[in-house]
Amino acid sequence: MNPEETVKKFFDRWNKHDVDGIVTLLDPEIVGSNPLLDPHKQRGVEGVREGTAALIRAFPDIKMEIAKTVVQGDTVAVEYVETATLKGPFELSTLSTPPTNRSYKLPVALFFRVNDKGLIVELRSYWDTRKYFQQIGIDPASFLEFGRSVRER
């Protein structure tokens, strides 16, 4: 499977909320980068599994619509629009908030690196966290405090 096919499967499984299917696309030593998660917990398949499952519990209607894909060697860059509603408890690391039943719609950039076995070895995502929290009804200052506590560990 080439890098672009792997990434297409990743998005297909995300949109089906197929956590087990997602992790079959991951290298055991995967490293992730996400503005919401503790950087120490974004290593290995189980870290990604836990983060993915937490997001799906909090946002059971989460969807990702690809706008653009660029492939260069083992790297795939994807621009997509993510939509969801905070319907469950939002629990990531030390951050926890009850459902707000508010929705968001955000452009996201996600960069993948895929090995020669067709497995994802690196995921790096970027988006406007302030806009994200404002749309779902969470005080962005709370997230900034959370971010400081993560960095101080």
Residue pairs with C-beta under 8 A, 6 or more apart in sequence:
1 9
1 118
2 114
2 118
3 71
3 73
3 74
3 75
3 76
3 112
3 114
3 118
4 69
4 71
4 76
5 118
6 25
6 76
6 112
6 114
6 118
6 119
6 120
7 69
7 76
7 78
7 112
7 114
7 120
9 21
9 25
10 22
10 25
10 112
10 120
11 64
11 66
11 78
11 80
13 21
13 22
13 25
14 22
14 52
14 62
14 64
15 63
15 64
17 56
17 60
17 62
19 49
19 52
19 53
19 56
22 48
22 49
22 52
23 45
23 48
23 49
23 52
25 118
25 119
25 120
26 45
26 48
26 119
26 120
27 115
27 117
27 119
27 120
27 121
28 44
28 45
29 43
29 44
29 121
30 43
30 44
30 45
30 48
30 119
30 120
30 121
30 122
30 123
31 42
31 43
31 121
31 122
31 123
32 42
32 43
32 47
32 48
32 51
32 122
32 123
32 124
32 125
33 39
33 42
33 123
33 124
33 125
34 42
34 51
34 123
34 125
35 125
35 126
35 127
35 129
35 147
36 92
36 95
36 129
36 143
37 51
37 92
37 93
38 92
38 93
38 150
38 153
39 150
40 153
41 47
41 50
41 51
41 93
42 48
42 51
48 123
51 92
54 90
54 91
54 92
55 62
56 62
57 88
57 89
57 91
58 86
58 87
58 88
58 89
58 90
58 91
58 99
59 84
59 85
59 86
59 87
59 88
60 87
60 88
61 83
61 84
61 85
61 87
62 82
62 83
62 84
63 82
63 83
63 84
64 80
64 81
64 82
64 108
65 80
65 81
65 82
65 83
66 78
66 79
66 80
67 79
67 80
67 81
67 107
68 78
68 79
69 76
69 77
69 78
69 79
70 76
70 77
70 78
71 77
74 113
74 114
74 115
74 116
75 111
75 112
75 113
75 114
76 111
76 112
76 114
77 109
77 110
77 111
77 112
78 109
78 110
78 111
78 112
79 107
79 108
79 109
80 107
80 108
80 110
81 105
81 106
81 107
81 108
82 104
82 105
82 106
82 107
82 108
82 127
83 103
83 104
83 105
83 106
84 103
84 104
85 101
85 102
85 103
85 104
86 97
86 99
86 100
86 101
86 102
86 103
86 104
86 136
86 137
87 99
87 101
88 99
89 96
89 97
89 98
89 99
90 96
90 97
90 98
90 99
90 136
90 138
93 146
93 150
94 146
94 149
94 150
95 142
95 143
95 146
97 138
97 142
100 136
100 137
100 138
102 135
102 136
102 137
103 135
103 136
104 131
104 132
104 135
104 136
105 135
106 127
106 128
106 131
106 132
106 135
107 127
108 125
108 126
108 127
109 125
109 126
109 127
110 123
110 124
110 125
110 126
111 122
111 123
111 124
111 125
112 120
112 122
112 123
113 120
113 121
113 122
114 120
114 121
115 121
129 140
129 143
130 140
133 139
133 140
133 142
133 143
134 140
